[in-house]
């Protein structure tokens, strides 16, 4: 049996399913889910993320959080957390760079929130020699100051999609036709959570809603407001999203999101306005990844790392720097938002 057969049978029994249900099954189904059964990152996988492109990304993100920690009086102990750490590369690079910050590693309790048992195993391997705690949910984080990074985490959370009709909304659902999965629409209904989108949309516009993202932001923001700390949210998306951003990637190429459930990565753009609206602590302006990394000195770091390199290794290193920062590559598409406690300064690289 495949996930597709399972979903076809389920829809035959229960009727069309919501898109967030479909996404959740595709990504995290215990037997057939994309993250639960695959190690999708890197050149042989389906996509490549910033920490896998260059060590500079994790180093600079780590140092930004370490500077916030210093600015806030170096509290000890504190939680250094990552949401959805993938292969664990970012946190490994961050810990190596932050070893230069006196007292940081001794005070840090490294905590990873990861839903996939298969990826936890990969992370354990990458982080050998470090003391690490894994959690199912951020609700289980200890009540200490929180320094947190989430890179390409929010885009993996399940979304719902609604098409405006008058003052109501028709929700997009996944149904079946002739043995295939197809999109359909539920009857038009009011959606209180989309009341503010009646201002900026017209009939036929598609709007996305990610309830888990708002819940997680509430929890992170509450913890930073109460216990102190800072967070960096890095993802593709923009302020106030409009239109269909659901995307499926298999072998680095876009595919139909309904064609191969569980075999392709499914993501949606992150609506940073929705994150900000849900956040109980202070948040920075949204800045592009390119500007964020330049502010943190990525070019000086790249030059230093280039010194001993020649030939292909040097060319790859130059390409990686370009890929992370150039506006035509990840530089503009990816955005960064910093979270911080009221009265403190935002994490370096972001600004009020
Ligand atoms: N941050 C990593 C990986 C991004 S992919 C990088 O930059 O390389 C998304 C990650 O989030 C994966 O590790 C995936 O297993 C995890 N994930 C997805 N949904 C999750 C959830 N609901 N709770 C916890 N982790 C989740």
Boltz pocket constraint, residues with backbone or C-beta under 6 A from the ligand:
constraints:
  - pocket:
      binder: B
      contacts: [[A, 35], [A, 41], [A, 49], [A, 50], [A, 51], [A, 52], [A, 83], [A, 84], [A, 85], [A, 86], [A, 87], [A, 90], [A, 113], [A, 114], [A, 115], [A, 116], [A, 119], [A, 136], [A, 150], [A, 151], [A, 152], [A, 153], [A, 156], [A, 157]]
      max_distance: 6.0
